Amino acid sequence: MKLDVQVLKNGAWTTVRSDTYQTGQTWTNYVQKNILIGEAGQQFRFAYTAESTATGNLSIGIFIDNAAFGLLEFSQPEPELPDPFEPPLTGELMPEAFVEDLSTSFAATLSPQAIVSGFFPRNTDAAPAGIQKMLNDSAMAVLNSTLDVEPLQIPLCKGSEPNPQRYVDSEKAMDQAKAECIKQPGPKSVQAADKRFTFADQPNDFYGDRRRLRAWVRGFSTSLTNIDNPGLGNWVNRADSRGGASLFGLEKSLSPSTQLGVYGSVGSLSVIQTGNGGGNWSPTAYGVGLYGRWSPGPYFIGALAGYGTFSGSQTRGIQLDSSVLSASGQKSAESFTAALVTGRRINLSQNTLLTPSLNLSWSGINEHAFVESGGELSGGNTNINVFNLNYLPNNTSWTNVDLGGSIAQTVRQGTTLIVPSARLSWFGTWRTGGND
């Protein structure tokens, strides 16, 4: 037996679905659900045709009992939402009167893709997740720049350092340094030699005492992939974030083991949604902060407090049957960051350094409210504000943990020092507060 589902279009019946059933000589119950066959207000009908019977006579042998047709009721499963590409939606997601009004005026736009891409926001989970990753990487870049790479330089000539003897292992090394100065005859040569230096041989002095005022510059990149909210399934698009920043700071040594500094940052972030219309938020990021370091002997501890802003245009694609809209708005956020780094340096050899350490950071992110534009539909002589969304303010906080160790190998070539290093860590990230 064949069952055709037909829709009346332009005065003629058109088959939109056809199914064949072969049951033999037993009773079988068939149920077809979630069949989308037309638009609101269209007429449709069902046509049965016999194709074969047990006796070979098409006029007898086809028995149909208890056939029922009508609109199905769809329940809202918990805790997961239904797949957006298997309609329809329930009134819990959108008021029934609103759906009915849209169905009358804009029936062609209410495909599942239009519903999901048109009425669901973007980057509500991905934006703060991407921001916190960038804030954590920024804090670690600042603290590590002040803790990890500051080799102690020892002037070669007498008078440049009050007591260079305490930084070298043997009298032979000191005699060799003095001999370098004696080899340079004449005032001009001595002046040139005064600017020459070597690196300390004493354990831990590769990353030891500091003096005076110091300026530094550093850069970093950051990324986070496959950002997802597993509690909402297909209704929330997955997203990736990537970005980077330039850091610059000024540091004052209060003593050889204690430093205080200020820093600033300029960077950019891009949060990219995939699927269901897509979406992008590309803010410019600015930050300022204070940090400090205390390093008694081989142990060290560093702390940081920072403030940042993020601002840029967010776009959201809306997939209609016959066109594509782009709703956009100016999304901004401010952030507060606190970080702590502590550990110990262990000299495995004169030039090999092992540093186990614990890195902690906390980020508080305040996303500001904004209103979209560009999601209007043309209705007669006016534009109807159908898809533009009002984003409410949202606050979240995050905690990051990095527990691990790094190993560095110093390579000295005269007054050039190369320090390749590698780090192995266990990472953890938790959202510790905020709204859903």
N, C-alpha and C positions, 0 to 999 in steps of 0.2 A: 504494500500500500504506500502511496505517496501523498504527503501533506504539503500543500503550497500555501504560503502566507502572502497575500496581495494587498497593495496599497493603491488607493485612487489618486492618480496624478494626472492633471490636465484632462479630466474627463475619461480616462482609460485606466483599467486595472493593470497594475504592474507587479509581477512576482518579485518579492524582495528576499524570500527565504524558501527553500525546498528541502524536505527531509523524507527519506525512505525507511520503512519499517518492515521487517520480515520476521514473523513470530511462529510460523508453523501452525500447529493445531492446539496451542496452549494460550491461556489468557496472560497477557503481559501489561504491566502498568508503566506508562511513559510520562515523565514530567519534564517540561522544558522551562527553565527559568532565565531571567535576565535577558530576554530577547528585546532588543531595541529595533523597532521596525519602522518608525516614522516620527513625525513631529507632532506637536500638540495641535488638535483640531482635525487631523487627517482621518479619513475613513479607511478601514481595513476589513478583510474577510479571510476565511479559511476554506480551502477547497481540497476535498479528498478524492483520490483517483485510485481505482483498483489496477494493479499491475500484474498480479499472479494469484491463483488460488490453488488449494489442494486438489480440486477437481478439474482445474483447467478452464472452468467457466467463470468469466470475469463478472457475470451478473449475480452470482451467489458466492457465499463463502467469506465475505468481508464482514466481520462483526465488530461494531464499535459500541462501547458502553461507558457511560459516566464521563463524557467529554465536558471539560469546564474551561472557560476562557475569561479573562478579565485582567484588571490591573493588579499587579502583585504588591504586597506590602513588604518593605525592606527594613529589617531591624539593624540597629547600630551595634556591632559586636564590641565587646570589651575584653582586653584593653586595647586591641588593635583596631585601626580604622580599615575599611575595605579598600581594596586596590582601586585607585582613581580611574583606571581604565576599564573597570567593570561596573557601569552605572546601575541604578541611579543613586543619588545621595539622599540622606534622610533630612527631615526637618530640623534635627538638632544642629546640623552644620549650617543651615541657611533657612530663614523663616519661610514657611510654606507660601504665604501670601506674596512674598518677594519673588519666589521662584515662579509662581503662577503669572505675576505681572511681567516678568522677563520673558517667560515662555510665549506670552501673547505678542509682545513687541519685538523681541529679539530671539526668536526660536532658533535661528541658525547659529547663534553664538553659544548655546548651552550644551555643547559637546562636553564630555568628561575633561578633555584637555583645557577647554575654556573655563570650566568651573575651577579646576585646580590652579591653573596659571593666573586666572583673573582675580580670584577671591582669597587666595592664600598668600601670606607675606613671604618675604625672602630674608635670609641672613639673620633671623632672630636668634638662632643658635650658633651659626658659623661666625658671625662678626665678633662677639665677645671671646669665642674660643681662639680665633686668629689674633685678636688683640693681646690676650694674656700670654700667648706663645711669644709674640714679639717683645712684650714687656720683660718676660723672664730672660730671653736671650740678650736683651739690651743690658739688664742689670748684671748678668754674668760677664758680659763683655767689659763693662766698666770695672767690676771688681777684679776680674782676672788680669786686666791690663795693669792694674796697680799692684798685683800680688805675684805674678808669675814671671815677668820678664823685666828685671831691673838689675843687670849685672854690675858689680862694683868695679870701678876702674881705678887703677893705681898709677899715679904719675911716675914716670921713669926718672925724673931729675929732682935733686934735693931742693927743698924749699916749696915745692908745689903741694906737699902733703905733710902735716905736722908730724905724723908718726907712721910712715908707711911700713915700718918693720913688723907691726902687729898683724898685717894682712897677708904675709907670705910665710911659707912653711920653713924656710931655711936661710942661713946666712949666704949660701951660694946663690940663691935667687936674688937677694938684695945686692950682693956684689955684682951680679950680672946686670941688674938695673942701673947701678951707679956707673958701671963700665960703659953702658950705652951713652951716658951723658959725657963722659970723659973723651969718647971718640970724636965728639963734635967740636972742632976747634973754631975759635972766632966768635964774636958776639952774635952775628946773624944765625950761625949754626946752633949756638946754645939756645937762642930764642925759639928756633924751630923745634929743637929737642924738648924744650919745656912743655910743648903741646902734645908730646907723645905719651902713651900710657900702655899698661898691660892689664890683664885681668887677675883678680885675687885668686890665690890657690887654696886659701883656708876653706875647709868645709862650711857650706851654707853662705859663704860670702859672695857666691855668684848671684844670690838673690838676697843680699844682706842690707847693710846700712845705706841710708839715703840722707842727702843734705840739700839745703837751699830750696829754691823754687823750681818746679818742674812742669813743663807743658807736654801734653801727649795727644795723639790723634789715633783713632782706630775705626774700623768698619766691620760690619757683620751682615749676614743674610739669614733669613728665617723662613721656615715653611711648615705647613701642617696639612696633611692629606686626608681625604675621605672623612671629613667632619660629618657626623651623623647623629640623629636623635633616635635611638632604636625604639623608643616607646611610641613613635608615631608612624613608623614604617614608610610606605611610599608617599605619604602625604607631605613629608618634609624632604626636600631635595638634598642630596649630598653636595658637599662643597669642598674646595681646596682654598688655602690661603698661602700667599708668599709675599715677601717684602724684604726690606733691609734698611739700614740707616748708617750715617756717619756720626761718630762720637768724638767729642773733643773735651779736654779737661785741663784744669790748672790745679797743681798740688803743692802744698807747703809742708815741709818737714819741721815738726815741732821738736823732734829728737831723732836720732838715727833709727829708732824703732817705732815712731809714731808719726803718722801723716794725716792731714785733713785736706779735702779737695772739693771742688765743684765741677760739674760736668753739664754739657748740653748735647742734644741730639737732633738731627734732621733726617727724616726718612719717609718712606711710603709703604703702603700695604695694599694688597689686592685680594679681595674675597670673592671667589668665583663659584656660582651655583651651576649645577648641571641638571638637565632634564626639566620637563614641565614648564617650558618657557625660559628657563635660565634666569640669571641675575648676576649683578656685579656691584661691588662697593669698593671704590678706589680712593681712600682717604690719604691726605698728607699728614704726617705725624711730626709733632714737635715735643721735646721733653727737656726738663732741667732737673737737677738734683744735687744732693750733698752725699759725700761718702767719707769714711775714715778707715784707718788701718792701724793695727797694733801687732808687732811681731817680736815678742821676747824670745830670742834664741831661734831654734828651729820651728817653733810653733807660731801660728799666725791666726788672726781673726779680722775680718773686714765686714763693714755694714754700710748700707745704702738706703736712702729715702728719696723718692722721685715723684714728679708730677708730669703728666703728659696730656696732649690733646690730639684728637683725630677728627678730621673733617673732610668730606668729599661727597660726590654725587653717587647715589645708589639707583640703579636701573633694574626694572623687572619686566621681562617679556611676557606678553599675554597672547596666547595662541587661539585665534578665532578660526572659524571654518574658511572664511574668505579673505582674511587680512590678519596682520600682526600689529599689535599695539605695544608701546613702550611706556610704562609708568615710571616716573622718576621723582626723586626728592633729595634734599640736602641733608644727609645723615651725619651727625656729629656725636662725639663722646669725649669724656675726660677720664683720666685714670690716675690712680695713686698706687705706688709701688714701694715695698719694703723688702730688703734682701739681706741675707747673712751668709758669709763664707768662712769656714774654719777648717784647719787641717795642720799637717806637720810635714816638714821637708826632711827627707832622709837621703844622705849621700851614699849611694851604693859604691861609688868610686869618685876619684877627683873630678871627673867630667860627667858622671851619670847621676841624675837626681830623680828620686821617687817621691811623689806627693799625694798621699791619700787625703781626701777632703770631703766635706759635706757642704752642699750648696742648697740653700732654702730661699724661696721667694714667695711673696704674697702680692696679689693684684686685686684692686677694687676698681670696677669699671661702671661708670654711669653713662648710659646711652640716652640721649635727649630725644624728645618727641619731634616728629616732623610729619608733614602732609604731602602726599604724592600729587602729581599732575601728569596729564598725558593719557590717562585711562578713560577718556570720555568716548561715548558712542554718539554718532550723528543720528538725531531723530527729528526729521522734518526740517524746520528752520532753526533748530537749536541743538546744542550738545548736551547730552544727558550724562551726568556724573555717575557712571555705573561701577567702574573698577578701581578708582582712586581710593587708597587706604589711608587711614590715620594711624600712624605708629605711636604707641604710648611710650613714655619713658620706662627704662628697664635698668635695674641694678643687679650686678652679679659680682661675686668674689671667687678667687681661684688660689690654690696653693700648689706649688711645684717643689719637688724634691729631686736632687741629683746626688747620689751617693756612689763614690767611685775613687779612682786613682789615676794619676797621670805619670808618665815617665818621660824624662827629657834628657837629651844627650848634647852637651855643649861642644861645639867645634870651634877652636880658636885659631885664627889666622892673623897674627899680628894684632892690629887694632880693629879687626873684624870678628864678630861673634855670631855664629849661626846656631840656633837652638831648635832642632826638630823635636817634636813631642807628639805623644798619642795619649788618649784617655779612654778608659773603659768604665762605664757607669750603669747603674740602675736608675731609671727615671720613673717618677710617678706624678700624675696631675689629677687634681680633684677640684670640682666646682663646690666650694664650701659655703655658698650662700647666694641668695638672690631669688628673683621671681621665676616661675615657669615660663 
